[in-house]
Amino acid sequence: MARKPTARSEFVMFDVIYEDGSQRSNRKVDASLLGGLDGDEPARGAIMEQDRAISEKSGLPPLEIKSLKRSGK
């Protein structure tokens, strides 16, 4: 039996460095948010939103992002 086509999402991976010096690698951001005049800047908002959700579950405050870059660069 044939499978139904599913919506494909493409992701771009980012390495994030926080103000306290810690680093998180390979954070996923939907590729549709990126590009255009803003470049990779919308990734910061998406990762901040992910961090807020994680902090709500863990009970720890979210860390401030110092810098981010695409993984593998």
Backbone hydrogen bonds, N-H to C=O, Kabsch-Sander energy under -0.5 kcal/mol:
donor,donor_aa,acceptor,acceptor_aa,energy
9,S,7,A,-0.5
12,V,29,V,-2.8
14,F,27,R,-2.0
15,D,69,K,-3.3
16,V,24,R,-3.3
17,I,67,S,-2.9
18,Y,22,S,-2.8
19,E,64,E,-2.5
21,G,18,Y,-2.2
24,R,16,V,-2.6
27,R,14,F,-3.1
29,V,12,V,-1.8
31,A,10,E,-3.0
33,L,30,D,-1.7
34,L,31,A,-1.1
35,G,39,G,-1.6
38,D,35,G,-0.6
39,G,36,G,-0.8
41,E,38,D,-1.9
43,A,40,D,-1.6
44,R,40,D,-0.5
44,R,41,E,-1.3
45,G,41,E,-0.8
46,A,42,P,-1.8
47,I,43,A,-2.7
48,M,44,R,-2.4
49,E,45,G,-2.1
50,Q,46,A,-1.9
51,D,47,I,-2.6
52,R,48,M,-2.2
53,A,49,E,-2.0
54,I,50,Q,-2.3
55,S,51,D,-2.6
56,E,52,R,-2.1
57,K,53,A,-1.5
58,S,54,I,-2.2
59,G,55,S,-2.3
66,K,17,I,-2.6
67,S,17,I,-2.1
69,K,15,D,-2.0
71,S,13,M,-2.5
73,K,70,R,-1.3
